[in-house]
Amino acid sequence: MSLFAFLQRHKKKIVIIVILVLAVLAVFTSGKKSKGNILDQAAGFVIAPLQEVAAGTANWFENTFTNRREASQVKEENEMLKEQIVSLQADLDRIAKYELENKKLSALLKIAQKYEQHESFGATIVAKNPGSWYDVFTIDKGSGQGVVPDMVLCTQGGLVGRVLEVSATYSKGRSILDSRSAVPAMSQRTGDLGVVKGDYTLMNDGLCRMEYIDAAAEIVIGDEIVTSHLSDVYPPGIIIGKVTEIKTDSNGLTKYAIVEPAVDLKHLDTLLVMEGGKHPQDPDVQMGTEQQEQTQEDAQ
């Protein structure tokens, strides 16, 4: 048993003994005499130091027990504060996560509002093919939630791809990076047409290829490429990406462009799943109809 444990266990007995000793010493030293003999002086010489030692011992016991008590209380308070800090940090992390998800959903809502005539809902990517880029992946919505093949997949940045296969509770999607992907597209600035395809070699750099561009087309580097009104799957006007390079095909009759996707296809999680196909109320479809009518009037 340690000294402190012994003192803690017999604290009351020790205090009583110290008090009795002090009382006895007080009796012996009380009553001042005008004249003292040699024995009294000797007793005083011996007892005075004992009184000081007794008083010091009592103070030491009291201070020791007080300090130990305070140290134990401080330790408990520190443990409680540490637990509170951990809890508050967890709350902050959850709030930050909710804020990020809210921003993503708000951005997706803007796309849904632009194409409000097309039914849409959110989904989360739960798996992907091996590799750095999202070419083929799985979402957490299936036929039970209204998913059908060829529904369009978007994020706040623009087009991701389309639904490839559908099961009851999940679906597989294919992005525009996949070499089997083909999206009818056009330059938003000039209206020049082409087809954005995935390319196996370009995919390593996260790029696509826009083919079948007329040699006389006025597409230039920096032009924004969007889905065209010629697609039966993709609604018109969805941003695909920007032109980073233009080259002429070996036949000299067509060009092709290298397109950098608007969406970060290395980091995907939440998607907007949207009904595919053209719709008469799509702004670009309406504009195309008006242009056709104007062309017919000019011809007449």
SULHUSUL-V240608 format. One line per field, one symbol per residue. ss: DSSP state (2 for helix, 1 for strand, 0 for the rest). phi: phi as a letter, one per 20 degrees, with the letter a starting at -180 (. if undefined). psi: psi as a letter, one per 20 degrees, with the letter a starting at -180 (. if undefined). A space follows every 10 residues. Layout:
ss=???
phi=???
psi=???
This chain:
ss=0022222220 2222222222 2222222220 0000000222 2222222222 2222222222 2222222222 2222222222 2222222222 2222222222 2222222222 2222000001 1111111100 0000011110 0022200000 0111100111 1111110000 1111100000 0111111000 0011111102 2220001111 1111000000 0001111000 0000000011 1111111100 0001111111 1000000001 1111000000 0022222222 2222222220
phi=.ffffffffd gfffffffff gfffffffdf mfdfcdefff fffffefgff ffffffffff gfffffffff ffffffffff ffffffffff ffffffffff ffffffffff ffffdffefb aebcfdabfg pfdedcbcde ccffdnfcgm fedccfeqfd rbfdccdfdb bddceffffe ebcgbbfffd nfeacecfcg ffgfdmdccd dmegfefdfc gofedcfeee eedeffnffd rcfdacceff fmdcdccede gfefeeccbe cdecgenfcg efgfffffff ffffffffff
psi=prgggghghk gggggggggg ghgghhghir npqhpqahgg hgghhghghh ggggghgghg gghghggggh gggggggggg hgghggghhg ggggghghgg hhgghhghhg ghhhlhipqr rqqppirrqq rhqngprprk qbhhjjpqqj qqprahhbpg brpgqpagir qpqprihpij qpoprrphgi jprappqqpg hhhhjkrrpo rkpqhjqkpr piqpprqrji qigpqqjppg aqpiqpqprh ijhrrqqppo qhqnjhnqfp qpoqprrqph ipghggghgh hgghghghh.
